[in-house]
Amino acid sequence: MSMAVERFRADRIGPPPLPEEQKRKPVDEQGKVSFAEHLSRECDELGLRTKFSIHAQSRIVSRDIDLKPEQLMRIDKAVDSVTEKGASRALVMLDDIALIVGVKSRTVITLVDSAALKDNVFTSIDAAVLA
């Protein structure tokens, strides 16, 4: 088999691994904990099983969304509810924030705050829940 065919097959399976210097580190060069690590620790301390994708984490930071522990627990409870109903992708409405959740992986895929909610259409969801 030619190298071109091998490379094509490898690309179809998934992206190549990142070089070591590009991998996300829980602590930056100045010893500060990254946002991802902070969020992960907060969820672990609360005993939550729901995770946040890198995209969702970047939305939280870029839109300056402040999720309090009580809200994180409500998100987790909402994911429990849609899991019991057999959903695969759900819209979770939390106060003035909309979250799209991959239910089977228990992962928040993206977030939309109230400023960006107007005229937004959510597709490819099979459940909606108010948290």
Phi, psi and omega per residue, in radians:
M1 nan 2.445 -3.099
S2 -1.318 2.802 3.115
M3 -1.096 -0.617 -3.131
A4 -1.094 -0.731 3.122
V5 -1.168 -0.771 3.104
E6 -1.040 -0.787 -3.141
R7 -1.098 -0.728 3.134
F8 -1.069 -0.797 3.132
R9 -1.105 -0.715 3.134
A10 -1.121 -0.671 3.120
D11 -1.164 -0.569 -3.117
R12 -1.267 -0.518 -3.129
I13 -1.280 -0.688 3.138
G14 2.974 2.953 -3.121
P15 -1.244 2.703 3.098
P16 -1.180 2.698 3.139
P17 -1.123 2.596 3.118
L18 -1.259 2.560 3.007
P19 -1.077 2.677 -3.082
E20 -0.897 -0.688 -3.074
E21 -1.243 -0.283 -3.136
Q22 -1.705 -0.164 -3.141
K23 -1.203 2.541 3.132
R24 -1.196 2.383 3.129
K25 -1.977 2.456 -3.132
P26 -1.175 -0.385 -3.125
V27 -2.251 2.336 3.137
D28 -1.434 -3.099 -3.061
E29 -1.090 -0.451 -3.116
Q30 -1.593 0.089 3.106
G31 1.490 0.150 3.128
K32 -1.495 2.501 3.129
V33 -1.321 2.371 3.133
S34 -1.226 2.808 3.117
F35 -1.057 -0.756 -3.128
A36 -1.023 -0.770 3.136
E37 -1.170 -0.708 3.115
H38 -1.078 -0.805 3.131
L39 -1.102 -0.754 3.124
S40 -1.070 -0.776 3.116
R41 -1.102 -0.744 3.133
E42 -1.050 -0.796 3.124
C43 -1.126 -0.714 3.104
D44 -1.091 -0.775 -3.134
E45 -1.090 -0.584 3.135
L46 -1.474 -0.103 -3.134
G47 1.306 0.477 -3.112
L48 -1.510 2.564 3.127
R49 -1.795 -0.230 -3.130
T50 -1.352 2.375 -3.130
K51 -1.953 2.955 3.106
F52 -2.116 2.239 3.098
S53 -1.161 2.873 3.098
I54 -1.051 -0.685 3.115
H55 -1.091 -0.793 3.132
A56 -1.099 -0.699 3.108
Q57 -1.083 -0.713 3.140
S58 -1.188 -0.590 3.070
R59 -1.143 -0.717 3.119
I60 -1.032 -0.788 -3.113
V61 -1.233 -0.860 -3.047
S62 -1.179 -0.523 -3.131
R63 -1.729 0.091 3.086
D64 0.933 0.843 3.123
I65 -1.530 2.247 -3.127
D66 -1.848 1.852 3.114
L67 -1.697 2.082 3.140
K68 -1.513 2.774 -3.141
P69 -0.925 -0.684 3.132
E70 -1.093 -0.660 3.114
Q71 -1.222 -0.689 3.097
L72 -1.072 -0.676 3.111
M73 -1.176 -0.653 3.101
R74 -1.154 -0.660 3.083
I75 -1.073 -0.821 -3.118
D76 -1.067 -0.733 3.121
K77 -1.136 -0.686 3.109
A78 -1.119 -0.703 3.106
V79 -1.134 -0.661 3.050
D80 -1.013 -0.767 -3.107
S81 -1.083 -0.832 -3.101
V82 -1.285 -0.439 3.056
T83 -1.130 -0.770 3.131
E84 -1.073 -0.524 -3.131
K85 -1.479 -0.100 3.090
G86 1.472 0.317 3.138
A87 -1.242 2.762 3.072
S88 -1.982 -0.561 3.081
R89 -2.466 2.225 -3.011
A90 -2.265 2.651 2.965
L91 -1.697 2.130 3.087
V92 -1.939 2.096 3.097
M93 -1.686 2.036 -3.114
L94 -2.131 1.838 -3.093
D95 0.927 -1.983 3.139
D96 -1.880 0.456 -3.119
I97 -2.173 2.352 3.032
A98 -1.844 2.307 3.132
L99 -2.125 2.381 3.002
I100 -1.784 2.200 -3.024
V101 -2.130 2.290 2.932
G102 -1.410 1.842 -2.945
V103 -1.179 -0.798 -3.085
K104 -1.078 -0.639 3.123
S105 -1.602 -0.086 -3.120
R106 0.947 0.824 -3.079
T107 -2.157 2.215 3.007
V108 -1.278 2.098 -3.072
I109 -1.493 -0.770 3.122
T110 -2.714 2.864 3.113
L111 -2.300 2.571 3.062
V112 -2.313 2.182 3.132
D113 -1.516 3.046 -3.053
S114 -1.048 -0.586 -3.130
A115 -1.117 -0.554 -3.097
A116 -1.756 -0.029 -3.089
L117 -1.271 -0.524 -3.071
K118 -1.034 2.332 3.122
D119 1.082 0.376 3.117
N120 -1.585 2.417 3.082
V121 -2.053 2.246 3.122
F122 -1.802 2.179 -3.142
T123 -2.089 2.954 3.082
S124 1.034 0.655 3.009
I125 -2.056 2.629 3.117
D126 -2.128 0.181 3.068
A127 -2.769 2.703 3.043
A128 -2.447 2.469 -3.119
V129 -2.522 2.486 3.037
L130 -1.638 2.153 -3.110
A131 -1.685 nan nan
